[in-house]
C-alpha cells in the first residue's frame, strides 16, 4: 500500500504517514531510517496494527561522499643533478660566458640551482643528457584503514613493486639516493590514512605516483 508523509516535526521528532486509502498513522523519529522527512515524500511503512515499526523513504537517493587524495607538488628551486670535477668546471665556464652566472651550485645541498630554462638548456647541451628538477612532495591518501595492522600489511605487500623501493627501509622510503635533505620519498600511516612527503626528481615521483595510484585504485577511502 503506498504511503506518504502527511506531516513531520523535527522539534517534536514525530510525524504522520497517510496511505492512499486515507488511513493516517502517527510515528516517532526513532522508527525512521533518516534523520528528517519531507512532507509529501513517498515512504515504505512497516506496521503492526496501529503501531508503526519502520518508516523509510522509497524515492530518495542517498549519496555517500568519500574523502579524496590530496597531493601537492612544488618546485624546490634545484635540479636533480650534482656536478663535480671536469663536468662542474665546464658547466660553470659556459654559464659564466653565456649567462653571466658565477656559480651554478647550491652549496647547502650540493645540487645545481634551477636558475631558469636557459641554464637548464645549457647544462643539457654541455652534458649531452636531459636534466630533471627536484620537487617537494606533500600529500595524503585517506584510506579507510580499519586499524593500523590492516593498512600495514597492504602496504608491506605493495611497496617492493613500486618504483624506487629501498630495501634498507622496507615500506617507508623510495628514491633514497636522490635527495640529501629529505631522503627521497617517505610514507607514514596516520589517523587520516597514508601521508607522503619528501624531495625527489619530478619524473621519479610521476612514475611512483602513477604506479601507486594504479595499484590502490580499489582501496576503500574514508567517508565524510
Secondary structure, DSSP 8 states (H G I E B T S, - for coil): --EEEEEEETTTTEEEEEETTS-EEEEEGGGBSSS---TT-EEEEEEETTEEEEEEESS------B---EEEEEEEEEES----HHHHHHHHHHHHHHH--S--B-TTT--BB---HHHHHHHHHHHTS---EEEEEEEEE-B--SSHHHHHHHHHHHHTTSTTB-GGGTTTEESGGG-TTT-SEEEEEETTEEEEEEEEEHHHHHHHHHHHHHHTTTS-B-B-
